[in-house]
Amino acid sequence: MIENAINNTENCKLWASITTHGSRLNLIEPLINNLLNKDMWGKYYPCFQGIVLSVAQIDGRTGKKNVKPEWAKNMKTKTKKFIYNDTYKHDWGPIMKFIGPLDIIPEKSNSFILTLDDDKIIPNGRIECLIKRKKKIKRSILCGGGGKFLTKSIFCIKSRYGTNNKNDREVDFFATSYGGVLWERDWMNDSFKKIIKPYIFSNKDFYFSDDLVTSWWFKKKQKIKIIDIKDIIEDEPCPWHKYAQGIHMGAGGKINWVRLHGSTKDDHICTLEAYTNTKKILDKL
């Protein structure tokens, strides 16, 4: 089991995976440097293999060519732990942070992948926190924030509505923007890409709902629990975070906040048309 490999730094392999596009390519160097810092990985740094930055050749949002920035070209002379993956001609959208590493990291390699958004700087201690929890929670994906569907269209996210604040909780989907997602390489393969490909390139809501789509694959198809862990250390938003093309902005959707019995404004209970539409597709697959 890969959980056992964590205790042996010679066998355990840890990777970070990110995707970005367009003008952000020139902005994310500080985020990459932060992840390359030994302090980020703590005692697990010997396990750290590298960062995979997956960038489509053509930006699916604008139709323009993504140009490899100078800082990325110069990384070759600084470290071997940075991989610029531009093998995809067509842009699969935000989900590339999950499928991109599949071409780089082989199966059955005792590899964990920490998937992150491109607009948050994670703090020291975050990665160690996730890995330590992973050693105790078997066959599960760990995240720093997730959502639960309360009805077919209403969900709560990054809140403990109806649960004990002091405990981990199982969720229906993870939210990468809240602390990252730690998963095992062997839990995703080309079958996933074949299933979602028709919808990625034909449905805008589906294209931007990467967290919901990948959570569906792990939870429904692979029978793996998704656990929102307690006491996660908060992220530090990057300066460009306010311009984020997240699901509610990129897909043109609008979050509608909902107040249920016993809930507060901090429970983040809402509906989102893009998620509702994507869930309808997933429920039929």
Residue pairs with C-beta under 8 A, 6 or more apart in sequence:
1 138
2 12
2 110
2 111
2 112
2 184
2 186
3 134
3 135
3 138
5 11
5 12
5 110
6 12
6 44
6 47
6 112
6 131
6 134
6 135
7 135
9 44
9 46
9 47
11 110
12 44
12 47
12 110
12 112
13 47
13 49
13 105
13 109
13 110
13 111
13 112
14 41
14 44
14 47
14 48
14 49
14 111
14 112
14 114
14 127
14 131
15 48
15 49
15 50
15 51
15 52
15 101
15 105
15 111
15 112
15 113
15 114
15 185
16 35
16 50
16 51
16 52
16 113
16 114
16 115
16 116
17 51
17 52
17 54
17 97
17 98
17 100
17 101
17 113
17 114
17 115
17 116
18 28
18 31
18 32
18 51
18 52
18 53
18 54
18 97
18 115
18 116
18 117
18 118
19 53
19 54
19 55
19 94
19 96
19 97
19 100
19 118
20 28
20 53
20 55
20 118
21 55
21 56
21 59
21 60
21 61
21 66
21 91
22 59
22 61
22 62
22 64
22 66
24 118
24 119
24 240
25 55
25 66
25 67
25 68
25 69
25 72
26 69
26 71
27 238
27 239
27 240
28 53
28 118
28 238
29 69
29 71
29 72
30 121
30 238
31 118
31 120
31 121
31 238
32 51
32 53
32 75
32 82
34 40
34 121
34 122
35 51
35 116
35 122
36 51
36 79
36 81
36 82
38 45
39 124
40 122
40 124
40 126
40 127
41 47
41 48
41 127
41 128
42 124
42 125
42 127
42 128
43 128
44 127
44 128
44 131
48 81
49 81
49 105
49 111
50 80
50 81
50 82
50 83
51 81
51 82
51 83
52 83
52 85
52 100
52 101
52 104
52 105
53 72
53 82
53 83
53 84
53 85
54 85
54 86
54 88
54 96
54 97
54 99
54 100
54 101
55 66
55 68
55 84
55 85
55 86
55 88
55 96
56 66
56 86
56 88
56 89
56 90
56 91
56 92
56 96
57 65
57 66
57 86
57 88
57 89
57 90
58 64
58 65
58 66
58 89
58 90
58 91
59 65
59 66
59 91
60 90
60 91
60 92
60 93
60 207
61 91
61 245
61 250
66 86
68 84
68 86
72 82
72 84
75 82
75 84
76 82
83 104
85 100
85 101
85 103
85 104
87 103
88 96
88 100
90 201
92 99
92 200
92 207
93 200
93 207
93 208
93 210
94 207
94 208
94 210
94 250
95 196
95 200
95 210
95 213
95 214
97 115
97 116
97 117
97 176
97 210
98 115
98 188
98 210
98 214
99 188
99 192
99 193
101 113
101 185
102 185
102 188
102 189
102 190
102 193
105 111
105 113
105 185
106 185
107 185
107 186
107 189
108 186
109 185
111 184
111 185
111 186
112 131
112 134
112 182
112 183
112 184
112 185
113 182
113 183
113 184
113 185
114 127
114 130
114 180
114 181
114 182
115 176
115 180
115 181
115 182
115 183
116 122
116 176
116 180
116 181
117 176
117 177
117 180
118 238
119 177
119 237
119 238
119 240
119 241
119 244
120 177
120 235
120 236
120 237
120 238
120 241
121 235
121 236
121 237
121 238
122 179
122 180
122 233
122 235
122 236
123 233
123 234
123 235
123 236
125 233
126 144
126 179
126 180
126 232
126 233
129 229
129 231
129 232
129 233
130 142
130 144
130 179
130 180
130 182
130 229
131 182
133 142
133 168
133 227
133 229
134 140
134 142
134 182
137 168
137 225
137 227
137 229
139 224
139 225
140 224
140 225
140 226
140 227
141 174
141 181
141 182
141 183
141 187
141 218
141 224
141 225
141 226
141 227
142 181
142 182
142 227
142 229
143 171
143 174
143 175
143 176
143 178
143 179
143 180
143 181
143 182
143 226
143 227
143 228
143 229
144 178
144 179
144 180
144 228
144 229
144 232
144 235
145 157
145 158
145 174
145 175
145 177
145 178
145 179
145 228
145 232
146 157
146 158
146 169
146 171
146 172
146 173
146 174
146 175
146 178
146 215
146 226
146 228
147 155
147 156
147 157
147 158
147 171
147 172
147 173
147 174
147 175
148 155
148 156
148 169
148 171
148 172
149 155
149 172
149 279
150 156
150 260
150 269
152 276
152 279
153 271
153 275
153 276
153 279
154 258
154 260
154 269
154 270
154 271
155 172
155 269
155 270
155 271
155 272
155 275
156 162
156 263
156 267
156 268
156 269
156 270
157 175
157 268
157 270
158 175
158 178
158 268
159 266
159 267
159 268
159 269
160 169
160 267
161 260
161 262
161 263
161 267
161 269
162 262
163 169
165 230
166 230
167 230
168 227
168 228
168 229
168 230
169 227
169 228
170 225
170 226
170 227
170 228
171 226
171 227
171 228
172 215
172 219
172 226
173 211
173 212
173 215
173 216
173 219
173 226
174 181
174 211
174 214
174 215
174 226
174 228
175 211
176 210
176 211
177 235
177 244
177 246
178 232
178 235
179 232
179 233
179 235
183 218
187 218
187 222
187 224
188 214
188 217
188 218
192 217
192 221
195 217
195 285
196 206
196 213
196 217
199 206
199 207
199 281
200 206
200 207
201 207
203 277
203 278
203 281
204 251
204 252
204 274
205 251
205 253
205 273
205 274
205 275
205 277
205 278
206 213
206 277
206 278
206 281
207 251
208 245
208 246
208 247
208 250
208 251
208 274
209 247
209 251
209 274
209 275
209 278
211 247
212 275
212 278
212 279
212 282
213 278
213 282
215 226
216 282
216 285
218 224
218 226
219 225
219 226
220 282
247 253
247 272
247 274
247 275
248 254
248 255
248 272
248 274
251 274
252 274
253 272
253 273
253 274
253 275
254 272
254 273
255 270
255 271
255 272
256 270
256 271
256 272
257 265
257 268
257 269
257 270
258 269
258 270
258 271
259 265
259 269
260 267
260 269
263 269
